[in-house]
Amino acid sequence: MNDKEVIVVAGPSASGKSHLLKQLLTKKKNKFRDKIYRLLKINPKQSRSCIAIGALTKKNIKPEHSRKLKKDLIFIHFDTTSRRQTKKKRLLLSITKDCESVKVLTIHTTFETWRNRMQKRIESSPNEIPLNRATEIYNLSKYIRFFAKIKYNLVYKRWAKFISEIDFDDQLIIKNEEIPFKSKRQKFPTK
């Protein structure tokens, strides 16, 4: 990945990484994307793709993933609350050492906003609850909110400590409130 530009998009589960990535990858007109590209000095004409760090940790990379790695600009989706953090961080360090350019985009979501999103996620798909740090923190918040908030903030502190080891070209912290979210259209039953 020597000639690649890598943008690491990081944050806890339910912080808005996937939504942000959709906006950054869209080819439609998007003022928010244009602003982020300007701030990070990204060429909007570059071919781009997105891949989760977890997909790169697997021994056999799928063909669709190897195609994504051929693009000039690669967004790496990094969940700071997922399992196997040490392995994923080691991999990210090794990837970033060989890149032409590395930029870090961290999404900061307030504890209450994050907790509400986690609650909605768990309630909407109770059979698909991931066993990760986010779920542990959310479960703790149901009983001892104060300690859960401390653990949640520790996730960001650990991430900040980790990225200090990366030789990155630029860094941007986006507060979740800055990301434009369109509310989902409600479907009304037809008569």
C-alpha positions as CSV (number, residue, x, y, z in Angstrom):
1,M,0.0,0.0,0.0
2,N,3.0,2.2,-0.6
3,D,1.3,4.6,-3.0
4,K,-2.0,4.7,-1.2
5,E,-3.6,7.5,0.8
6,V,-5.3,6.0,3.9
7,I,-8.0,7.7,6.0
8,V,-8.7,5.9,9.3
9,V,-12.3,6.6,10.4
10,A,-12.5,5.6,14.0
11,G,-15.0,5.6,16.9
12,P,-17.0,3.3,19.1
13,S,-19.8,1.1,17.9
14,A,-22.9,3.2,17.2
15,S,-20.9,6.4,17.0
16,G,-21.9,7.1,13.3
17,K,-18.8,5.7,11.5
18,S,-20.8,3.9,8.8
19,H,-23.1,6.9,8.2
20,L,-20.1,9.2,7.9
21,L,-18.3,6.8,5.5
22,K,-21.4,6.7,3.3
23,Q,-21.3,10.5,3.1
24,L,-17.5,10.5,2.4
25,L,-17.8,7.9,-0.3
26,T,-20.9,9.3,-2.1
27,K,-20.4,10.6,-5.6
28,K,-23.5,12.9,-5.3
29,K,-23.1,16.5,-4.3
30,N,-22.5,16.8,-0.6
31,K,-21.3,19.9,1.1
32,F,-20.3,18.1,4.3
33,R,-18.1,15.7,2.3
34,D,-16.5,18.5,0.5
35,K,-15.8,20.3,3.7
36,I,-14.1,17.2,5.2
37,Y,-12.1,16.7,2.0
38,R,-10.9,20.3,2.1
39,L,-9.9,20.1,5.8
40,L,-8.0,16.8,5.2
41,K,-6.6,17.9,1.8
42,I,-8.2,15.0,0.0
43,N,-8.4,15.0,-3.8
44,P,-12.1,14.3,-4.5
45,K,-11.2,12.9,-8.0
46,Q,-9.2,10.0,-6.6
47,S,-10.7,6.5,-6.8
48,R,-11.8,5.5,-3.4
49,S,-13.1,2.6,-1.3
50,C,-13.8,1.6,2.2
51,I,-12.8,-1.5,4.1
52,A,-13.2,-2.6,7.8
53,I,-10.0,-3.3,9.6
54,G,-11.5,-6.6,10.7
55,A,-11.7,-7.7,7.0
56,L,-7.9,-7.2,6.7
57,T,-7.2,-9.3,9.8
58,K,-8.5,-12.5,8.1
59,K,-6.0,-14.8,6.5
60,N,-7.8,-15.2,3.2
61,I,-8.7,-11.8,1.9
62,K,-11.9,-12.0,-0.3
63,P,-11.6,-10.9,-3.9
64,E,-13.9,-7.9,-3.4
65,H,-11.6,-6.7,-0.6
66,S,-8.5,-7.0,-2.7
67,R,-10.2,-4.9,-5.4
68,K,-10.9,-2.3,-2.8
69,L,-7.2,-2.2,-1.9
70,K,-6.3,-1.2,-5.4
71,K,-8.0,2.2,-5.2
72,D,-5.9,5.4,-4.6
73,L,-7.8,6.4,-1.5
74,I,-8.8,3.9,1.1
75,F,-11.0,4.6,4.1
76,I,-10.4,2.1,6.9
77,H,-13.4,1.6,9.2
78,F,-12.0,1.1,12.7
79,D,-14.3,0.3,15.6
80,T,-12.6,1.3,18.8
81,T,-14.8,-1.0,20.9
82,S,-14.6,-4.2,18.8
83,R,-12.9,-7.3,20.0
84,R,-9.3,-8.2,19.3
85,Q,-8.1,-4.5,19.6
86,T,-4.4,-5.4,20.0
87,K,-4.4,-7.5,16.8
88,K,-6.2,-4.8,14.8
89,K,-4.1,-2.0,16.1
90,R,-0.9,-3.9,15.3
91,L,-2.2,-4.4,11.8
92,L,-3.2,-0.8,11.4
93,L,0.3,0.3,12.5
94,S,1.9,-2.0,9.9
95,I,-0.4,-0.7,7.2
96,T,0.2,2.9,8.0
97,K,4.0,2.5,8.0
98,D,3.9,1.8,4.2
99,C,1.4,4.3,3.0
100,E,2.1,7.5,1.1
101,S,-0.3,9.4,3.4
102,V,-2.2,8.6,6.6
103,K,-5.0,10.7,8.0
104,V,-7.1,10.0,11.1
105,L,-10.7,11.0,11.4
106,T,-12.1,10.3,14.9
107,I,-15.9,10.6,15.6
108,H,-16.6,11.9,19.0
109,T,-20.1,11.0,20.3
110,T,-21.3,12.1,23.7
111,F,-22.0,9.3,26.2
112,E,-25.7,10.0,26.3
113,T,-26.1,10.1,22.5
114,W,-24.1,6.9,22.2
115,R,-26.0,5.2,25.0
116,N,-29.4,6.0,23.2
117,R,-28.1,4.6,19.9
118,M,-26.8,1.5,21.6
119,Q,-30.2,1.0,23.3
120,K,-32.0,1.4,19.9
121,R,-29.6,-1.0,18.2
122,I,-30.0,-3.6,20.9
123,E,-33.8,-3.3,21.0
124,S,-34.1,-3.4,17.2
125,S,-31.9,-6.5,16.9
126,P,-31.8,-8.4,20.2
127,N,-30.5,-11.6,18.6
128,E,-27.6,-9.8,16.9
129,I,-26.0,-8.1,19.9
130,P,-22.2,-8.1,19.4
131,L,-20.0,-9.3,22.3
132,N,-17.7,-6.3,22.4
133,R,-16.6,-3.5,24.7
134,A,-19.5,-1.3,23.6
135,T,-22.1,-3.9,24.7
136,E,-20.2,-4.3,28.1
137,I,-20.3,-0.5,28.6
138,Y,-23.9,-0.3,27.6
139,N,-24.9,-3.1,30.0
140,L,-22.9,-1.4,32.8
141,S,-24.7,1.9,32.1
142,K,-28.1,0.2,33.0
143,Y,-26.9,-0.2,36.6
144,I,-24.0,2.2,37.2
145,R,-24.1,5.0,34.7
146,F,-21.2,6.9,36.2
147,F,-18.7,4.0,35.8
148,A,-20.0,3.3,32.4
149,K,-19.3,6.9,31.3
150,I,-15.8,6.6,32.7
151,K,-15.2,3.4,30.7
152,Y,-16.7,5.0,27.6
153,N,-14.3,8.0,27.9
154,L,-11.4,5.6,28.4
155,V,-12.1,4.2,24.9
156,Y,-11.3,7.6,23.5
157,K,-8.2,8.1,25.7
158,R,-6.8,4.7,24.6
159,W,-7.5,5.6,21.0
160,A,-5.7,9.0,21.4
161,K,-2.7,7.2,23.0
162,F,-2.6,4.6,20.2
163,I,-2.7,7.1,17.3
164,S,0.2,9.0,18.9
165,E,2.2,6.0,17.7
166,I,1.1,6.5,14.1
167,D,3.1,8.8,11.8
168,F,0.0,10.5,10.4
169,D,-0.2,13.5,8.1
170,D,-3.4,15.0,9.5
171,Q,-6.0,14.4,12.1
172,L,-9.6,15.6,12.5
173,I,-12.0,15.0,15.3
174,I,-15.6,15.4,14.3
175,K,-18.3,15.8,17.0
176,N,-21.2,13.7,16.1
177,E,-23.6,16.7,16.1
178,E,-21.6,18.1,13.2
179,I,-22.5,15.1,10.9
180,P,-25.7,15.8,9.0
181,F,-28.1,13.0,9.7
182,K,-31.3,12.7,7.6
183,S,-34.1,11.2,9.5
184,K,-35.5,8.0,8.0
185,R,-38.7,8.4,6.2
186,Q,-41.6,6.9,8.0
187,K,-43.7,4.5,6.0
188,F,-47.4,5.1,6.4
189,P,-49.7,2.2,5.7
190,T,-51.7,2.6,2.5
191,K,-55.5,2.1,2.5
